[in-house]
Each structure stands twice: as C-alpha cells, then as structure tokens.
Amino acid sequence: MAVTVPIILGIATNHLEIGLALCFGAFWCSPSDVSGSLKHKQIGILFSALLVVVISFITSYLDISNYLFFPILGILTFSIAFISIYGFRASLISFSGLLALVLSFAHTLENLEVYEYALLIGIGGFWYLVLSTLLFYVNPKAQTEETLNETFFITADFLDTRRQLIGEQPNRESLQTQLMNLQSELTEHHETLREILISSRKSSGKSNYHSRRLLVFVQLVELLETAIANPVNYHKMDTLFEVHPEFKTDFQKLISEFSRQLRAIAQNMNNSKQFPSNTLLSKAFKGLETDILKLKNENHLEDYEYYLMLQNFLDYQKKQFEKLKKIKWLLGNPDLTSDDFIKNEKLKRFIVSQDYNPKLLLRNLSFRSTIFKHSLRLAVAVMLGYGIGLFFDFQNPYWIILTIIVIMRPSYGLTKTRSKDRIIGTLIGAALASGLVFLISNPYVYGALGVLSLVIAFSMVQKNYKASATFITLSVIFIYAILQPDVLKVIQFRVLDTLIGAAISFMAMRWLLPAWSFMEIGDTIKDSLKANAAFFKSISTYYETKGNVPTSLKVNRKEAFLQTSNLSSAFQRMAQEPESKQNHIDDIYELVVINHSFLASLASLSTYVQNQRTTEASAEFKLVSAKINDNLNKVCVQLKAINFESLEINTSTFNPKPFVFPNNHNGLRTDTISQIESEQIQKEAHLVGEQLYWLFSLSEKMLKLTYKFNV
C-alpha cells in the first residue's frame, strides 16, 4: 500500500516520474520499520527519509563519466555503512541509504529538477512514516501479539529440546548446540518485548492490556530460567535414570505436555476458552509424586540421594506448572489490582539505551573496529563491482552493486550463506521466469505477477532468504518484461550480474580486511563470564540476606542470559569460518559449553532461593562462594591477557593453590539437619550443596583451560 498509493498519485497527475519518486521514498524508508517502540520506529523512519533525501540529491549530480565518480561513490558507501556502529536500527537506516545510493543509478531525471526529485523522495518517506503511525494506532496490539506469539513457540521448542536432553543421549552435543541457538533466538525476542512493553508502559501509562502482557512476559522469562535450571550435572542425571528409567519417561512426558500447552496457548492467545485443560498435567504430577514417594519408602540408603534429586527436579516442574497456570489466568483478561502492576522505576533498569554520542564515530575509526573494516570493504567492493559493469558494458551495472550491498555482511559465515542463497534463488527465479514468458505475453499479467512476487519476497526475506531471492528475481524480470521486449536478454544479465556481485562479495569478505571471529571471541567470553559472576554474586548475597528479591538480581540475570546468547552467536559465526581461521576452536568450544553449564547451574540456584524458604547461610556456603568468585576473577584476568590471534597451548602443568572442598558439601549444614529433622532442609542442603560443588568444579575447569593458553 505504501508503494502503490504514490504511483497512483503520479498517474493521476499525468506524471509517472512524480509517482516513482514518491514510491522510491516510501520503499527506501521501509527497512527501518521493524519491531520496537513506536517512538523508535518513527525516529528510525524519519532519519531514513532524511538520509535518502541527501543521498538522492548528491547522486543526481554525479557524472559517471567523470574520473572523480569512483572515489565519491566509495566515500559515500563507506560513510553510509559506517552509521551501523549505532546499533541494529541504525544498521537498517544505513541499508536504506545504501539502497537509495544504488538505485539512484537506475533512474534518470527527465522532467524534474534535482531539488524537486529529492523533495518528492522526502515526501514519499514522510508518507510512509504517516502510514506506519496510522497502522499502529489502528491496531496497536498487532506488534505485541505477533512478537509474544513467536516467543511462545520458541519457548515451546526450547522445552522440547530440553526434554530430549533428559537421560543419556548419543547426540547430546548436537542437542546442546540446538539448545544454545534457541536460547539466543529467545533472548533476542525477550529484548524486543522489553522494548515494546516497557516503552508502551512509559508512554501510555498502566493500561490493563499492556500490564497483563508485561506480566505474561515476566512469566515467560522465569519459565526460561527454570527450564535451563539443572538440579545436578548431566552425568549424575544419567546414572539416576539408568537405575530408574521409568522416571526418565515420566519427566519427558511431563515436559512434552508443557511444550504442547504453550503452543496451544500461542494459537489461541485471545480466546482463553480454547486453552488446554490442566487435567493431564495434574495427573502426571500425582503419578510422579506417588512413584518418588515409593522410592523413598523403600528405604534403601543408596537411593536416598536419588530421591532428593528427583524431588528437587519435580519441584522445578511444579514451578513451571504454576507459571503456566498464571499465564493462562493473565491471558483470560482479569482485572488487575494495583498490587499486580510493576513499578516503572524497576522497569527502567531492564532497558539499556543506545549510545548515540558522536564521539563513537571517532572511537571506531580504527582497524580494530569490525564495522570500520566492513564499511571499508563494502566501499571497495561497490567501486569494483560498478567498474566491472561499466567496463564490460552490462545492461544494468547497478544490479551488481545492489547484489553486493544485499549480500555482504560484517561476518564471513552470513556473507557466504547469503551469497549461496542469492545465487540459487536467482537461478530458480530466472528458470521459472523463462518458462512463464514463453507462455504469457500479456503486460498486465506481467505487472500483476511482478507486484505479487515482490510482496511475497518481502514477506519471506527474514525467514527464508533463498525463497525471497527467487521471488525478487521473478518480480524484477516481470517488471522489465513490460518495458523491454527482449526478456531473455534481461534474464541473462540478471543472472550474470548476480553471479558477479556474489563472487565479489565472497572474495572481498575472504581476503580484503577480513574480520575473523577469533579476533573478538576472547572479549565476548570475558563479557559473558563477568555477567555470570555478577549474577552469582547477586544470588549468593540474596541467599545470605533473605528478604524481598532485589531488582538487581533480575537485572543481572537478564544480563547473564543476554551475554551468554551473544557468546553463542559469536561461536556460531566462528564455526562457519574457514578451518584455517578457527584457532583452537575445540578449546574455545569447551569454554563456551562450560559457561553455558555455569549459567544453567546459576539458574537452578536462583530459581530455588527465590521460591523456597531457606535457612541461614552456613560458613561453608560463604567460604565456597568466595572461592568461586576468586576463580572467576582469575579467569577474567587470564582471558584479558590472551591474544586469540596468535594462540598457543602451554604444555606445563597447572598447579593451582590447593583448596579443600568441605566434606559435607552435600549438606553444608549437617549440624542444622541433626537438630531439625526436616525433609525440606535436607532438600535445600542437597540442592544448594550440589550446585555449589558443581559451580566450583566448573570454575576450576575454566581456570585450568585458560591457563593452557600462553599469555
């Protein structure tokens, strides 16, 4: 609609060039219209409009026959791409500017002055801003519902993968990788929902709808934390379920039902009457409680630890059930009381504002900056691509640089994947178009197919780039088929331009100022480790002091999950790079897995201490906590000194200062237990003791692993 209305306006005034200018303005501003608060969307679209106006004004005066054209093209490309240092939305504004730069070569002004054309481009962008704002007010809940719906489905997938990890698995490593990827995707959706819901709360006040959705989101975050929580390490779980396989089956069925219910809730979010009943879950819990109690009553001393493990694991699932029931209640549109609302002062701490200080530009003017190298690489590739197109007199040389700016990304793996998908999609689209133009010769049908293909392409660009490239190719060919009789020649050049653009993108990424992930992975590991250390400190402090759960603990939890997600993404990028650039990837992978295990153990401890009445922290707890913190600090110091670009393995033996873990690590308060024969205290002692021992052993592993690297 944003594109068709300007064209209709142009036709109505008997001036198609006006319609095209308005259309370009709307089209070029559309990339910045992504999920987020209305204010951020409006600012993003407005800046996109201003940028494309400036770019359109400048490029209209460029003379491609002038020898100054190429350096100007390079400088413009670099400057526009460099805007990306200001974050994700800024990168989309940058992409709008690059589109305006490239597509300005596709249109020669005939009836309009340069300033008129640039002004019309701005009006088109402003039209898109107005339309986007109107659509938001017409259906203000659409963005929230869509993002929340996707979050439900990804959470269900996460639980389902977690279910498969119960008990010994032959493909555990691949499942753990899948789990890390899902956690990263889920964390991204959580960040988007935070921006949408908290910003809406700040601007519109405490509306019942937004408050309910915010509380649903809180339950989903805590549901993820509990899902990650691991009562003990996997090896002990394997041993337990090998002895008692019936419990493995029962827990898997229980978690599978959680996953199924989350999907059902997502499909019927606005119709609570269609939510699944709690009957199946209630029966499953009763069955498990009976079987676990039976194990206890058998009174085998060697089975008592298994009983405690199973009971703690069951308690986690009960917490999940409570969260699921609360989600159903909240989506049933209850009237909330003032006690249900979350205070704005707390919410503000969960949103991190993007730094837009102009000094950031100067700080990134360095070859240590990934965005700087990407911008420079892109500028050279664009100049080279356009030069090849002009030298060989291609029909539309701007198609080459359009392919380059669409394909080339700061990371090698993504550029390689998009190059492959772009080539395959273009070839499929060209083959389909070749067959259709032989069967159809009606220009009106070409126009309809071109518009339909473009709509489908835009709808699939985020989910399936290969399919999107196919429909983009179809759209371009059908539109050109209306203007030029020799369609096969158009198809030929389209394929050739795409192949050249993809080849230049790949070669530039591979050999021109490459930014390999191992150059930055050390900082990412350190950031994740620091976030986990802060989370652990918050948990141990709360366990010692009790009282209300502080907001700082939840903020540190959010940061730990976010940084762990960033680490997973960084390692995934490293794994997609050439083997020669995967410096010590096995050791780095081990660090990544240990870091994830550390967070899982923290999630267990956090969930338990927040939801159970706990006894006074023992001296042993404080002693071990201090030792874990000391180990983490040492690991951070060692990571800071490691040069991952020239990493070598230290073969000398690591002899850390001896530390004797308390003999009563399974209890850490046996004196209390002897005085108060309470099963709850025994469960607490077992879980807290197990988690402390597991966290301590993980911190020791990280210390030994980082010592292997020569510094």
N, C-alpha and C positions, 0 to 999 in steps of 0.2 A: 504493500500500500504506500509506503514511504517513497518508493521509486516510481510507481505508476502515476500517482497524482501529479507530480511535476511534469511528466511527459504530456499528460492530458492538458495541463495548463498551457504548455508550449504549443500544442496543436491548436488549442482554442484561440490562441493569439496569432495563428498562422506563422509561427516562428519556432521551428523544431529545435533550433540551436539554444533557445532560451530554456526549453524543456529539458534538453540534455544537460545544460549547466546546472539547473536545479536538481536534476536527477543525480549527477555526479556528487554534488554537495551532500545530499542525503545518504548516498551509498557510501561515500568515504568516511562519514561520521558514524556509521553503524557499528564498526568493530568495538568501539568503546562502550557500547550499550550492553554491559554484562551484569550478572547478579551482584547486588550490593545495595547500599542505602540509596534512596532517591537523590539525596544531595550529591553524593559522589558520582552517581550516573550523570546528573545534569552538568556538573563541573567537567567531567570527562568528555561529554559530547560537545560542550561549549569550547573547550580547549582544542578538540579535534577540528571544529569548524574554523577557529582562528588560524590553526596551523595550515589547513588545506587552502584557506584563502591566501595566506602569504606564499605558500608553495606554488599555487596556481598563478599568482601574479608574477613571481620571479621566472618560472619556467616558460611563461608566454613570451618573454623577451629573449629567451635563449635561442641562439642560432647554431644549429647542429653542424653547419659547415665551418664555424669559427674554431680555431685551434684551442681557444680558452674554454670551449664547451666541456671537454672531458674533466679537467680539474674542478670546474664548478659543479659538475654532476657528482664527482667524488666527494667534494666538501659538503654538498647538500645531503647526500646519502649518509655520510658519517654523522653529521650534526643531528639529523632526524633520528637515526638509530640510537644515538647516544642518550636520548631522552629516557631510554628504558631503565637507566640507573635509578629512577624514582619509583620503581615497583611495577607490579603487574598491570594496573590500569594505565600507567604511563607507557608501558610497552605496547598496549593496544592503541593509544593515541599516536605513538611513533609509527605503528603499522599503517594507520590512516594517512599519515603524512607521506609515507613511502608509496602507498597506493596512488595518492594524488600526484606524486612526482613521476611515477612510471606511466600512469595512464594519461598524463598531460601530453605525452608524445603521440597518443592515439587520436587526438582531436586537433584539427587546425581551424583557427578562428576565421570566419568569412564575413559575418555581418555584425559582429560585436567588437567593441573596443576591449582592450585588455582589462581595464579597470571595471568595465561593465560585467565581463565574464567572471572576474574574481568576486565581485559583489554578488552576482547570482549564485555562485558556488556557496558563499556565506549564507545567503537566504535559504538555499537548499538544506544546509546544515542546521540552520535555526528551525526550519520546518520539521526536520527530523527530531530536534530537541522538544518542540511543542508536541508533536505526535507521541513521542515516548512518554512525556509527562502526562498527557491526557489518558493514554492507555493505562498508566499506573493508577491514576485516580478512578478510572472506570472499573478496574479490577485490582485494587491494591493488595489483595491477598495472593494473587497468582504466583508471584516470585517466591514468597514464603512457602506456599503449599508445594510448589514444584521441588524446591531445594530440600524441604523437610521429607517429602516423599522419597526422593533419591537417597537421603540419609537413612531412612528406614530400611530400604532394600539393601544398601551396602552393609548396614549393621547386621542384617539377617545373613548375608553372605559371610560376614566375619564370624558370626556364631557358628555357622555351618562348618566353616573351615576349622574353627577351634574344636568342634565336636570330633572331627576326623583325627585330631592330634591326641585324643584320649587313648591311652594304651600304646603298646609298641606298634610302630608303623614302618614298613620298608621304605616309604617315600617321605619320611619326616622332613628332610631338608627342603624338598620342593614345596611341601605344605607350609613350612615356616617362611619360605620366600614369598609364597602367595599371601600368607597372613600379614607379612610386613608391608606388601604392596597395598592390600586392602586397608590396613591401618593408616597408611599415608593418604590414600584417597579419602578415607573417612575424616581424617584430621583436616584436610582441605575443605570438606563440606562443613565441618564444625566452625572453621574460621569464617566461612561465608555466612553461615547462620548467625554467628555472633554479630557480624557487621549489620546484617539485615534487622535482626530482632532488637539488638541493643540500640542501634541508631533510631529505629522506628519508635522505640520506647521513649527515647530522649526528645524526639520531635513531636510525637502525638500524645504523650502522657501515658498514664496507666490504663489503656483500653483493655477491656476484658479479653478480647481476641488475642492481642499481642502478649498479654501476660500469660494466658493459657499456653500459647505456642512456645513462649520462653521457658515455661516450667516443663513442657514436654521435652524441649531441647536439653534442659538440665538432666532429666531422667535418662535421655539417650547417652549423654556424656558419661554419667555414672554407670550406665549399663555397659558401656565400652570398658570402663575401668575394671568393673567386676568380671567381665568376660576375659580380660587379659590376666586377671589375678590367677595365680597358680599356687595352690596350697603348699606344694613341695616341688622339688625338681622332677623332671620327666622320668629319670631313671627309677626313682622311688615309686612313682605312679605306675610305671611299667611292671615293677615287681609285685605291687599290690594287685593289679588287675590280672596278672598271670596266675596268682594264687586264687583270686576270686573273680573269674571272668564275667560272672553274672552282673556284677556292679558296673563293669565297663559298658555292657549292653544297656543297662537301665539308665545310666547317666547320658549315654549317647542319644537314647530315645527322648529323654527329657529335654536336652539342649536342642534336638531337632524340632521338637514341638515349639520351643521358644522361637526358633527361626521361622517356622511356618506361621506362627501367630503374628510376628512382626510384618511379614509380607502381606498377610490378610488385612492387618490394620492399615498398611500403606495403600492398599487397593480400595479401602472403604473409609478413608480418613474422615470424611464429612457425613458418614452415616453410621453412627455408633451401634445401631441395632444389628448391623451386619458383622460386628466384631465376633470373633470365635469365643466360645464359652471357656470358662476356666476349669471345667469338669475334668478334662483329660489330664491337665497339669496337677490338679488336686489329687487325683487317683495315683498319678505317678509318684508324687511326694509321699503319700501314705504307704505305698508299696516299698519305697526305698527306706523310709523310716523303720518299717517293720523288719526288713532284712538286715539293716545296720544294727538294730537293737538285738536281733537274733545272734548276730556275730558277737556282740558284747556279752550276751548271756551265756554263750558257750564257755566263757571264762578261760580261754586259752591266753596265757600271759604273753606269748609271742604275737598274738593277734591284737593286743590292746592298742598298740601304736597304729595299726591299720584302722582300727575302729575310730581313733581320734582323727586320722587323716580323712576318712570317709565322712565323718560327722562335720568336720570343718568344710569339706568340699560341698556337702549338702547345704550347709548354712549359706554358702555363696550363692547357690542356686535359688535358695529361698529369697535372698535379697533381690535376685533378678526377677523373681515372680512378683515381689512387692512393687518393683519399678514398672513391670509390665501392667500390673493392675492400676497403678497410678496413671500411667499413660492413657489407658482406656477411660479412666474416670475424667481426666482432663479433656480428652477429645469428645467426651459426652456433653460438652458445653455447660459445665457447672457455673454457678455464680460464686466467684471467689471473694473471700473476705480480705480485709486489709492485711491480715497476718500472712496471707498466701503470697503477697507481692514481694518481689525482690527489690531492695533499695537501690536507687540509682548510683549512690556513692560506691557500692560494691561492684556494680556492673561496669563502671568506668575503668576499673583496674584490669578488666579482661580484654580491653581494646587497646592495641598499640598503634599510635598514629604514625603515618608515614612521614619521614623526614624530607621536607622539600627545601632545605637550605641550599641556596645557590653554590655554597662552598663545596657541596657534594660533587659538583661538576669538576672542580679543580682537583679534589682528592682522588678522583677516578681517572684523571689524565695520566695514566701510568700503565705500563705493560703488565703490571700485576693485577689489573682490573680485567675481569672476564668480559664485561660489557664494552670496555675500550677496545680490546682486541677484536671482539665480534664486529663492532662498528667499523673499524679499520678494514677488517677482512671483507665485510659486506661492500664497502665503498670500492675496493679494488675489484671485486668480483663483478659488480654492476658496470664499472667502466670497461672491463674486459669483455663482458657479455654484449654490451651495446656496440663496442668497437667491432666485434666479430660480425654482428648483424649488419652493420653499415658496410664493412669491407666486402662481405660476400653478397651484398645487395639482397638481403632477405626481404620478404614481403612485409612482415611486421616485426622488426627487430626488437620492439619493446616487449614482445612476448617472452623473449629470452630473459630480460631483467625482471619481468613480472614473475617468471618461474623462480628466479634466484631469490627474490625477497620473500616469496611464499614458502620456499623450501628451507632456506638457510636459517639455522638457529644457533644459539651460543654453544650447544652441546653437540658433540660428534654423533652420538647414537641417534638422537632425534633427527638430525640432518640426514643421516644415512637412511633411516626408516622412511622419512617423508620423500626423499629422492626416489626410493624404490616404489613407494605407493603412488607417487605422482606419475612416474613413467608407466607403470602398469595401468593406472586409471586412465591416462591419456590414450594408451594403445587400445584399451577396451572401448572407450568413448569414440575414438576415431573409426574403429571397426564397425560399431553399431551405426554411427552416422553415415558411413559409406554405404551400408546396406539400405538405410532409410531414404537417402537422397535419390537412390535409383528407383525406389518405389513411389516416392512422393515428389511432386513438383509444384505444389501449391504454396505460395509465400505466406498466406495466412496460417496455414498449418505449421509452417516453419516457425512463425512468430509465436504461436501458442505452445509448441514444443520447446522453444527456446526459453520462454518465461517459466514454464513448468519445470524444466530441467534446472534452471537457476534457483528456484525455490527449494527443490529437493536437495540441491548441492549445499545451500546454506544451512539447511536443517540437519545435514549429516557431517558438516565439517569438523565438529568437535568429537564425534563418536566414531566415525569411520572415514578417514581422510582419503583412502583409496577409492571408495564409492563416491565421495564428494568430488574428487578429481575427474572421475568418469562423467558425472553429470555436468560439471563445469565445462568440460570439453564438448559435450553434446550441445550445451547452451551456446557457446561461442560459435560453433560450426553452423548451427541453425540460424543464428542472427546474421552471420556473414553470408549465409546462403541467400538471404533476402536481398543483400546489397550487391553480391558478385555472382555472376552466372557460373564461373568455373569453381565449383565447390570442392572438387577433388584436389585442386591445387591448394585451396585453403587448408584442407585436411593434412596434406603433405607438409606444408610449412608449420602447421600447428604441432605435429609430431616432432619434426626436426628441431624446432625452437625449444620444445620441452626437453628433448634429449640433451641439447647443448647446455641449456640452463641447469639441468640436474647434474651434468658432468662437471660444469664449472663450480657449482655449489659444493659437490663432494670433494673435488680436488683442493679447493680453497680451504675447506674445513680440515682436510687431512694434512696439508703441507704449508699453509700460509698462517703464521702466528697461531698454531693450534693451542687450545686451552684444555689440556688433558685433566681429567678429574683427580688424578693422584696429586696434582699440584695444590688442590684445595681440600682434599679429604681429611687431612690432619686437623685443620681448623674446625671442620664440621664434626668430627669425632669429639674434639675438645668441647665444643659448644653443647653437644648432647650430654656429655659426661658432666659438665658443670650444671646443667639443668637437672639431671638426675640427682646430683649431690645436693642441690638446693631443695629438691623435693624430699629427699631422705631426711635432711635436717629439719624440715617443717614437720614431717611425720614423727620423728623422734622427740622433737620439742613438745608437740601436742600430746604424745603418749605420756610424757613426763609431767606435764602441767594440767592436763584434762580441760574441762570447761567446754564452752561452745567452740565448734570447729571454726578456726580463723579463715578469713577470706584469702590470706596469704598462702595457706596450704593449697587451696583450689587453684589459685593463680599459678603457683609453682607446678602443680600437677599439669595444668594446661600447657605450660612452657616445656615441661619434660616430654609430653606427648608430641608437641609440635617439633621440637628439636630432634627427637627420635625419628619422626617422619621425614624431616629434612635429611637425616643421615641415611635412611633407607633409599631415598631418591638419589642422593649423591652416589651411593654404592651401585645402584642400578645403572646410572649413567656410566660409571667406571666399567661395569661388566659388559657394556655394549661397545666399548672401545677396542681397538686392535690389541691383540695379546701382548705385543711388544711394549704397550703403554700401560699394561695392568701390573704396575710394580708391586710385587709381594701381595697380590690380591687375596691369597689364601689367609695370610696373617691379618690383613685388614678385614676380611670377611669374618674371621674369628672374633675380632674386636667388636664388629657390628652385632654379631649374634649374642655375645656376652652382654653388650649394652642393652639389647632388647630383653634378654633374660633378667637383667638387673631391674629394668622398668617393670617387668611382669611381677617380680617379687615385691617391688615397692607398691604396686597396685594392690597386691594381696594384703600387705601390711596396712596400707591406707584404708582400704575397704573395711578391714576388721576393726581397727581402732576407732573409726568414725561411727560404726554401727553397733558396737558392743560396749557394755560396761566393763572397764578394765581395772585391774588392781594397780597398786603403786609400782612405778618402775623400779626394778631392782638395781643394785650396784653393778651387777654383771651386765645388765642391759646398757647402762651408761658407759661402761668400760668398752664393750664390743662396739657400740655406736661410735665412740670416739676413734677406735682403731679403724673402722670402716671409712670414716671421714678422712682420717690421716692417709689411708691408702689411696683414696680418690684424689686427694690433693697432690700426692706424689705422682700419680698417673698423669694428671694435668700438667705438672711441671715437666715430666719426661716428654709428653706429646708436644709441648711448646718448643722443645729443643730439637725435635726430629725434623729432618729435611726429607720429605717423602719423594722429592725429585731424584735424590741420589741415595736411596735407602739401601743399607747393607745390614746383614744379620751378624749380631755379636754372638760368637760361639762360647764365650766364657760363661761360667756357672753363676747363676743369680743366687745370692745368699742374703735374703732379707733379714732384718733384725727379728730374732725369734719372738713369737707371740703364742702363748698357750691359751687356747680357747677354753672357757670354763667347762669343767667336766659335766656340769648339769645343764649343758646347752639346750637340752630338750625341755627344760623347765625354766631355768633362770630364776626360780623362786621356790625351790623344793621345801624350804622351811615354811613358807606360807601354806603350801599344799598340805603338809603334815598337820598343820593346825586346823585348817578348814578343808574338810573332805568335800570339795565341790567339783562336780564334773565340769562346770563352766570354767573354773580356774585352770583345771587340767587342760582343757581345750585351748584356752588362751596361752598357757605356758608352752604347749606343744607347738602351736602355730607361730607365736612370736619367736620362740627359740629356733624353730626350723628356718624361719625366714631370716633371722639374724645370722645363723650359721651359713645359709646359702648366700646371702649378700656378702658376708665376709670372704667366703671362698671365691666368689666372682671377682671381688676387688683384688684378691691376691693373684688370680689368673691374669687380670688386666695389668697388674704391676709387673708380673713376670714377662708377659707378652711384649709390653712396651720397652722393657729392659733389653730385649733381644735386638732392638734397633740401635745401631751405632749412632751416637749423637755428637 
